[in-house]
Amino acid sequence: MIVVAQVVSEVAQKFADDGFAAVGALIAPGDLAIYRDIYERFLSGDIEAGDKRSDLGSHVPRKEGTRENITQIMWPSALHPPLRELPLHERALAVARELIGPDAELDFDMMIHKDPHTGVPTPWHQDAAYWVDMPDKRAVSIWIALDDADVDNGCMWYVRGSHRRPLRPHRPTSDGRNIQCDCSEEEPGATPVPVRAGEAVAHSGTTLHYSRGNTTDGTRRAYILNYRPAAMIRHERAQGADHGLNENVRQVRNSDAAEN
Ligand SMILES: O=C(O)CCC(=O)C(=O)O
């Protein structure tokens, strides 16, 4: 128990200092098949996602015969509630509370998937640029790998310390469906975070991040749980902002500079 408490607090310190932190395994090896099975049912359309499914890489022409460049499915746990009852949700909530405080609650979840050889990077961005402004900026996204993720299939990259600086100006991607900001792997502090299947990495709402395209033969499936203070979830909902649950698409919000 003591060892676990030390590890968690080291992670919390790293998260506070760097704006991201690897949090270790959140899905046991024996449970991966359950999550992968649900994920595949979403990708194949067996679980219908409707307007919650989109292409995060839609600004790049799609290769013939492929599905999305980067499949994004918002709210899988609302579309398939049994997901919430599996062990990950309880573990991730405990991590979120350790990282941002005991008032953290799940705001929304999403799947972001890269098929083999799709090769489309996720544009550099800060999540807060997608959100309504909130007086309390605490937020954490817990990015859980369902496949081993490395630089070649699209593990996450973060810019260390970027969460402490003002939000960058974001602009719509060329097709207007998502947003991006200026940043690159050459930015001081830019760091890839490879993880094994079942492991997770946490980032704050203002941490610059991106991932390379998947240039390998394997899939890159990630499941992402996003937490913020319960009062801020109420604040968002009061403004009709629910990350696409009832809004029909995720809104592109910050196309100007904003100091958050
Ligand atoms: O999985 C990716 O490529 C991007 C994930 C992301 O942008 C996020 O979790 O906020």
The ligand as a MOL file (V3000), in Angstrom:
LIG
                    3D

  0  0  0     0  0            999 V3000
M  V30 BEGIN CTAB
M  V30 COUNTS 10 9 0 0 0
M  V30 BEGIN ATOM
M  V30 1 O -4.8480 9.9500 -29.8740 0
M  V30 2 C -4.4520 10.9450 -30.4610 0
M  V30 3 O -3.7990 10.9020 -31.5080 0
M  V30 4 C -4.8080 12.3130 -29.9530 0
M  V30 5 C -5.4270 12.2910 -28.5880 0
M  V30 6 C -5.8370 13.6280 -28.1190 0
M  V30 7 O -5.7520 14.6200 -28.7910 0
M  V30 8 C -6.3690 13.7330 -26.7540 0
M  V30 9 O -6.4700 12.7130 -26.0440 0
M  V30 10 O -6.6960 14.8610 -26.3280 0
M  V30 END ATOM
M  V30 BEGIN BOND
M  V30 1 2 1 2
M  V30 2 1 2 3
M  V30 3 1 2 4
M  V30 4 1 4 5
M  V30 5 1 5 6
M  V30 6 2 6 7
M  V30 7 1 6 8
M  V30 8 2 8 9
M  V30 9 1 8 10
M  V30 END BOND
M  V30 END CTAB
M  END
